Amino acid sequence: MDPSRLSHVNLYVGDARQAAYYYCRAFGFRVVAESLPGLQPCTVLLAQGRIRLMLTSTTDASDPVARYVAAHGDGVVDIAIAVPDVARAFRTAVANGADPVMTPSSRTGPGCTVVSAAVRGFGDVIHTFVEAGTPLPHPTLSPIDEPRPEPPDGELLRDIDHFAVCVPAGELDKAVSGYQETFGFEEIFEEFIEVGRQAMSSKVVREPSSGITLTILEPDATHAPGQIDSFLRSHGGAGVQHVAFETGDIREAVRRLGDQGVEFLKTPDAYYDLVEDRVGELGDELGDLHARGILADRDAWGLLLQIFTRSPYARRTLFLELIERRGARTFGSGNIRGLYEAVEREQSRAGGTDAD
């Protein structure tokens, strides 16, 4: 694929303006554009650092947006890619086996003219190609006349580190090869994880030009059902389980976001008894990580710190991750195992496990 970058992430939600209020109030995003009042579907564009989140909802039950939310709940429907030539990117992807969703078109709205096309990714998630340099990613958006001021303490979230994708058992290799053949992604890591009676396989693929990274997970059907199975059942098939936001200071991010109402998954105290055996000495920082419930991992290049939010949705599907990389490049066993065990503890705490 030609040189590209992540354009934006589109979430279909039950109420776009209510969701925008939550992301702005809790996570520090700001509204940079929105559709005109009364227009359906309703669309709001949020920004923070290099992150662009587009939230879309409708009151029309027959609209594809409403049907998606009914089938899957609020969640990621589009991981959009900015490319220099939309038509060429579309032709290349389709020639390499992608399922076309929308042929290249030019649409003019109140904010700008948008050239775009779309192909299917996994499940009901698509990839829209958007012409690089387009000021707004959707023709129905209008820029906010008076830019909202940035938070007085600065922005906490810098970029999207990766997307975690769950697929049904037996579909991991197909999904990985699809991204390699269709979009030119490269496989950079793989791992098999066993936690108690449960197990999962994981492969990480990355697009070299844009850096878009997908951690694709499948449950092991020979083991007891776990949180990947739970997601697939609640979500109604393959989808984005979580989005990882990169931050330059995870301890400050957890403190400030916690004060703003974000709930994070709890980590058992016993985790910190052995963490330095895995990652090396953390010095005075250990107590701070313990107090905030932040997980730690290390690879050959450096340290990785991460924490996961509690899902705010009734289906307990989509949630978010904060991640700080201090040189670390990979997704080691501590990273994936930390996610798996943290979600298992959350389900256990809520009293709903697959073993019921």
C-alpha positions, 0 to 999 in steps of 0.5 A, spaced: 500 500 500 502 507 498 505 511 504 499 512 509 497 513 516 491 512 521 486 517 519 480 516 524 476 511 528 469 511 527 464 508 533 457 507 532 454 509 538 447 509 541 447 517 542 453 520 539 452 527 543 452 523 549 458 519 548 462 525 546 460 528 552 463 522 556 469 522 552 471 529 553 469 530 560 472 523 562 478 522 557 480 530 555 478 529 548 475 536 545 470 537 539 473 539 533 467 538 528 459 536 528 454 535 523 448 540 523 443 539 528 437 535 526 441 531 521 441 524 521 445 520 522 448 525 527 456 525 527 461 528 532 468 528 531 473 528 537 481 530 537 486 529 542 494 529 540 494 525 534 487 521 535 481 522 531 475 519 534 468 520 530 462 518 533 456 516 529 448 515 531 441 515 529 434 515 531 432 511 525 431 504 527 432 502 519 439 505 518 445 501 518 448 505 524 442 503 528 442 496 526 450 495 527 448 498 535 443 493 535 447 487 533 454 489 537 452 494 542 457 501 541 463 499 538 468 501 533 466 500 526 471 503 521 479 504 522 480 509 517 486 510 513 489 516 510 492 515 503 495 519 497 490 516 492 484 513 494 482 510 487 489 506 487 488 504 494 481 501 493 483 498 486 489 494 490 486 492 496 480 489 492 485 486 487 488 483 493 482 480 495 478 485 499 471 485 499 469 492 497 464 496 501 464 503 497 467 504 491 471 511 490 467 517 490 467 524 492 462 528 496 461 535 498 458 537 505 458 544 509 466 543 511 469 540 505 469 535 499 471 528 501 474 523 497 473 516 500 472 508 498 471 502 503 473 495 504 471 490 509 476 488 514 474 483 519 466 481 522 462 488 520 468 492 521 471 496 515 477 500 513 475 507 509 480 510 505 480 517 505 484 522 501 490 525 505 490 532 507 482 532 507 481 537 513 475 533 515 474 525 514 466 526 513 462 530 508 456 531 513 461 535 518 462 542 520 468 545 523 466 548 530 467 555 529 470 557 536 475 552 537 475 549 544 481 550 549 485 545 550 486 542 557 490 547 562 494 541 564 495 539 557 493 533 553 494 526 556 493 521 550 498 522 544 496 517 539 493 510 538 498 504 539 494 498 537 487 495 536 485 489 540 481 484 535 477 478 537 476 473 532 472 466 533 476 460 534 480 457 528 479 464 524 486 467 527 490 465 521 485 467 516 485 474 519 492 475 519 494 472 512 488 477 509 491 483 512 498 481 509 495 479 502 490 485 502 493 491 505 501 489 506 501 488 513 507 484 517 506 479 522 511 482 528 509 477 534 505 471 536 504 467 542 500 462 545 497 464 552 494 459 558 491 462 564 488 457 568 483 452 564 483 457 559 487 459 553 488 463 547 492 465 541 495 471 539 498 474 533 500 482 532 500 485 525 502 492 523 502 496 517 509 498 515 508 505 513 502 507 517 504 503 523 497 501 524 497 495 529 492 490 530 493 485 536 488 479 533 486 474 538 482 467 538 480 463 543 483 456 544 476 451 543 480 445 547 480 449 553 474 452 557 471 458 555 474 465 557 473 472 556 475 472 549 469 467 548 465 472 552 466 478 548 464 474 541 458 472 544 456 479 547 458 482 541 455 478 536 462 475 532 468 478 531 470 485 533 474 490 536 475 489 544 479 495 546 483 501 543 490 502 546 491 510 547 499 511 548 501 516 553 507 519 555 506 519 563 501 513 565 501 515 572 499 522 571 494 520 566 491 515 571 491 520 576 487 525 572 483 520 568 481 517 575 479 524 578 475 525 571 471 519 572 474 513 568 474 507 572 480 502 571 480 495 572 483 493 579 490 489 580 491 484 586 496 486 591 500 480 590 501 482 582 506 487 585 510 482 590 513 478 583 513 484 578 520 486 579 522 479 578 519 479 571 521 486 569 527 488 574 528 493 579 522 499 579 525 503 585 521 508 588 516 507 582 513 501 584 509 504 590 506 508 585 504 503 580 501 499 585 497 504 588 494 506 581 494 498 579 498 499 573 501 493 570 509 492 567 512 488 562 519 488 559 522 486 552 529 487 550 528 494 548 525 497 554 519 497 559 512 497 558 506 500 562 499 499 561 492 499 565 485 497 562 479 501 563 472 498 566 467 497 560 462 502 560 457 498 556 452 494 558 454 488 554 461 489 557 464 489 550 469 495 548 473 498 553 480 502 553 487 501 554 492 506 556 500 504 555 506 508 556 512 505 552 519 506 555 523 503 549 519 497 549 517 495 542 513 488 543 507 485 546 510 480 551 507 475 555 506 479 561 502 484 556 497 479 553 497 475 560 495 482 564 490 483 559 487 476 560 487 476 567 485 483 568 478 482 564 477 475 567 478 478 574 473 483 572 468 478 570 469 474 576 468 480 580 461 482 576 459 474 578 458 473 570 463 467 568 463 463 562 463 457 567 456 459 570 
